[in-house]
Amino acid sequence: MNNKLVMTDFIVFGIYFVLLAAYGYMIYRKKKKQETSATHDFFLAEGSLTWWAIGASLIASNISAEQFIGMSGDGFFVGTAVAAYEWIAAIALIIIAVWFMPVYLKNKIYTMPQFLKTRYNESVALIMAVFWLFLYVFVNLTSILYLGAVAINGLAGGEYLHLIMIVLAVMGLIITLGGMKVIGFTDVLQVGVLILGGLATTYLALTKVSESFGLGHDAIAGLKMLFKDSPDHFKMILSKPDSGTVSAALAGDAASQNYINKYLLLPGITMYFAGQWIVNLNYWGCNQYITQRALGADLKTARTGILFAAFLKLMMPIIVMLPGIAAYVLHRNGGLEGFNGVKDTAYSSVLAFLPEGLKGLSVAALTAAIVASLAGKLNSISTIFTLDVYKKYLNKEADENKQVWVGRLTVLVAMILAIAFTWKDLLGIGGEGGFTFIQKYTGFISPGVFAMFILGMFWKRTTGTAAVAGLLTGFLLAIFFNSYAINMFGTETLLYTAFPNGKGAYEIPFQINMGWSFFFTMLVMIVLSLIGKGGEQKAFVLDKAMFKVQPIHTVMIVAILLIITALYAYLW
């Protein structure tokens, strides 16, 4: 098994890079001749993105190293249950398309801090603008850059981590400096490479499974063997560990502890009552990084693009999860030489089986995902800083050209900070895996932010005071449930059941933590709004006509829901 890239792989990768750069430059030159508003064009593409560009850009920005590496690793560890993140995301995108986008577009919302200022007040907007800037630079950018560099470095021989980090950063900067239109349309190319390379990796992984069991070069036979060899890896809902399993884990039984660790990651049916919805609705609906793709379009185009992204979401587990399950089956049957058993290296170990050229294509797919995510995140950072901080508080007289140049400088500074913070591996991801690490720690703020947005959109009484209190309450409750609840109230209460985590302590599943944090945050915000005054004065005007969907959208929504229903019925 050859783990390293060879000249053919570098040639394939080079072709991808040249095509991407040439296409991006072509769009940039075309844009220069047509642009009417420099700031709207740079930050929002001035409504020029088509529905397929919006949908592709949403997926390209979303699928990055944490999916390819982290979700594949969770597929190795747990199985198809991790696909809930993708399939519930498809339903969340339907909700965003039907109910959230009309509110944003009707009120001409271009940034998330602008939403908060319009609905609440400037203090709430400024607090969240600064918060999002720190989150995007020091959590999102760094994790994308680090996980991506680690993955590619493993295939390049393990000696070029910092060089790869710089190359990824430069590629991300090149795309970002062209503005949102360049990002949006190059993302179409990136998604094409991502899907083609990802499917090639999955196909080769399944054929390797087939060959290792003496069934010939047959991907379908390999898929059937995954079901036959590891049926527990094809269950969407994990059962809650019983007292016997907990006792066995405490007594040192590795298999029992392993199952409990899976449940801590994906706590069965309970995660569908809150955790999964909070994660997805907050990410897809209240996140500048994502919603920015559609904010410059008209409602029909935005809705079609978002629903197209939902369709693409349905197939993502095939690309990012199945290789991890294939790695698990190969590993347990001795067919994965050199694999160290660390789940976040499962995807790279599968790539090692690919022939020359195809390995380069798969690395190009991984790179496409990383670069697209870096570009999208950088553009969001520059948009928030320029429009919500610089223009409002530092230089109110700045003209459009000045704002664009400030946006570009912000992009450069943000990337330099991310590289500096990542250079010596300060992330501390440890053994829980990159995907879980990101989901767990963004869950500290997701409940408060989502409560602030959902009430602000659809309940007129919500006040600015309640919004600030909700943000703080959500964060403090997340800390409480993750760190102090067990010591104060024990391992089992009406609110939660804690389980031994194998590290000498008990832990509450983080998705359950998010659920209760969200519930009590909503309660606090509702009470404060009822006893406060002034919420109605800044409420958005809503009418039923805003939420009416066209026949084509109805057909798309029904098709998505039927596919998800069939998948859950088969894998329950």
VENSUL-V506781 format. One record per residue. PSI is psi in radians with two decimals (* if undefined). Layout:
# VENSUL-V506781
PSI, PSI
This chain:
# VENSUL-V506781
2.12, 1.99, -0.27, 2.67, 2.56, 3.14, -0.70, -0.71, -0.73, -0.60, -0.81, -0.78, -0.70, -0.69, -0.76, -0.81, -0.76, -0.79, -0.77, -0.84, -0.73, -0.75, -0.76, -0.72, -0.67, -0.78, -0.68, -0.77, -0.72, -0.69, -0.69, -0.56, -0.37, -0.27, 2.46, -0.64, 1.95, -0.76, -0.82, -0.60, -0.77, -0.76, -0.51, -0.02, 0.21, 0.69, 0.28, -0.12, 2.33, 2.97, -0.67, -0.52, -0.69, -0.84, -0.80, -0.70, -0.67, -0.79, -0.73, -0.66, -0.53, -0.79, 1.98, -2.78, -0.60, -0.48, -0.96, -0.79, -0.91, -0.82, -0.60, -0.67, -0.69, -0.53, -0.71, -0.73, -0.80, -0.79, -2.63, -0.26, -0.51, -0.28, -0.24, -0.63, -0.65, -0.76, -0.61, -0.54, -0.64, -0.70, -0.68, -0.67, -0.60, -0.81, -0.74, -0.81, -0.71, -0.75, -0.59, -0.84, -0.69, -0.65, -0.81, -0.88, -0.68, -0.63, 0.22, 0.86, 2.19, -0.38, 2.76, -0.69, -0.60, -0.69, -0.81, -0.64, -0.77, -0.72, -0.61, -1.59, 3.04, -0.56, -0.81, -0.75, -0.77, -0.74, -0.82, -0.57, -0.84, -0.73, -0.82, -0.66, -0.80, -0.75, -0.82, -0.68, -0.88, -0.16, -1.01, -0.94, -0.80, -0.72, -0.71, -0.82, -0.79, -0.90, -0.68, -0.79, -0.70, -0.76, -0.86, -0.63, -0.64, -0.57, -0.41, 0.03, -0.13, 0.24, 0.13, 0.51, -0.91, -0.61, -0.78, -0.69, -0.77, -0.73, -0.79, -0.73, -0.76, -0.76, -0.73, -0.70, -0.74, -0.79, -0.75, -0.69, -0.26, -0.20, 3.07, -0.58, -0.76, -0.76, -0.85, -0.82, -0.56, -0.46, -0.48, -0.79, -0.74, -0.74, -0.66, -0.81, -0.74, -0.86, -0.78, -0.85, -0.67, -0.73, -0.64, -0.73, -0.79, -0.79, -0.83, -0.61, -0.75, -0.68, -0.57, -0.70, -0.79, -0.79, -0.67, -0.37, 0.21, 0.51, 0.16, -3.03, 1.35, 1.88, -0.67, -0.73, -0.64, -0.71, -0.76, -0.62, -0.58, -0.79, -0.73, -0.75, -0.66, 1.19, -0.50, -0.33, 0.03, 0.78, 2.18, -0.50, 2.07, 2.40, 2.56, 2.28, 2.30, 3.09, -0.58, -0.72, -0.72, -0.77, -0.73, -0.70, -0.74, -0.47, -0.05, 0.15, 2.04, -0.68, -0.73, -0.74, -0.63, -0.73, -0.72, -0.70, -0.62, -0.75, -0.64, -0.56, -0.77, 1.49, 1.08, -2.48, -0.44, -0.50, -0.33, -0.16, -0.36, -1.04, -0.91, -0.65, -0.70, -0.81, -0.89, -0.77, -0.63, -0.75, -0.83, -0.42, -0.33, 0.53, 1.98, -0.70, -0.59, -0.94, -0.37, -0.52, -0.58, -0.21, -0.36, 0.03, 2.95, 2.92, -0.77, -0.80, -0.76, -0.80, -0.79, -0.74, -0.75, -0.70, -0.58, -0.71, -0.65, -0.70, -0.78, -0.59, -0.58, -0.54, -0.11, -0.66, -0.52, -0.66, -0.73, -0.25, -0.79, -0.71, -0.59, -0.73, -0.69, -0.71, -0.65, -0.83, -0.74, -0.73, -0.78, -0.31, 0.28, 0.38, 0.35, 1.34, 2.45, -0.05, 2.31, 0.02, -0.08, 2.15, -0.57, -0.03, 0.09, -0.77, -0.76, -0.62, -0.57, -0.68, -0.50, -0.38, -0.27, 2.55, 2.92, 2.48, -0.97, -0.60, -0.70, -0.68, -0.73, -0.66, -0.63, -0.69, -0.78, -0.76, -0.70, -0.76, -0.74, -0.85, -0.73, -0.72, -0.72, -0.80, -0.78, -0.75, -0.74, -0.71, -0.66, -0.70, -0.82, -0.63, -0.85, -0.82, -0.80, -0.85, -0.55, -0.22, -1.05, -0.92, -0.60, -0.56, -0.42, -0.64, 1.47, -0.34, 0.09, 2.26, 3.11, -0.74, -0.67, -0.72, -0.70, -0.75, -0.62, -0.71, -0.75, -0.69, -0.67, -0.72, -0.82, -0.81, -0.74, -0.73, -0.68, -0.75, -0.73, -0.75, -0.79, -0.71, -0.50, -0.30, -0.70, 0.47, 1.14, 0.06, -0.58, 0.67, -0.66, -2.58, -0.04, -0.12, 2.54, -0.77, -0.81, -0.71, -0.84, -0.79, -0.72, -0.78, -0.39, -0.34, -0.21, -0.47, -0.30, -0.78, -0.80, -0.74, -0.79, -0.71, -0.71, -0.69, -0.82, -0.70, -0.65, -0.59, -0.79, 0.04, 1.98, -0.46, -0.26, 2.27, 2.87, -0.66, -0.75, -0.63, -0.83, -0.76, -0.68, -0.72, -0.80, -0.72, -0.81, -0.76, -0.81, -0.66, -0.65, -0.74, -0.75, -0.89, -0.56, -0.39, -0.56, -0.38, -0.74, -0.77, -0.55, -0.66, -0.03, -3.11, -0.20, 2.09, -3.08, -0.43, -0.52, 2.85, 2.22, 2.63, 2.62, 2.33, 0.11, 0.04, 0.39, 0.24, 2.93, 2.69, 2.47, 2.33, 2.27, -0.43, -0.54, -0.69, -0.80, -0.70, -0.86, -0.63, -0.74, -0.76, -0.87, -0.52, -0.79, -0.74, -0.81, -0.79, -0.69, -0.78, -0.81, -0.61, -0.63, -0.59, -0.15, -3.07, 2.70, -0.08, -0.71, -0.48, -0.50, 0.20, 2.61, 2.57, 2.11, 2.46, 2.70, -0.55, -0.51, -0.57, 0.09, 2.31, 2.62, 2.80, -0.72, -0.63, -0.65, -0.77, -0.77, -0.76, -0.81, -0.74, -0.76, -0.82, -0.66, -0.73, -0.78, -0.73, -0.76, -0.72, -0.79, -0.66, -0.64, -0.61, 0.12, *
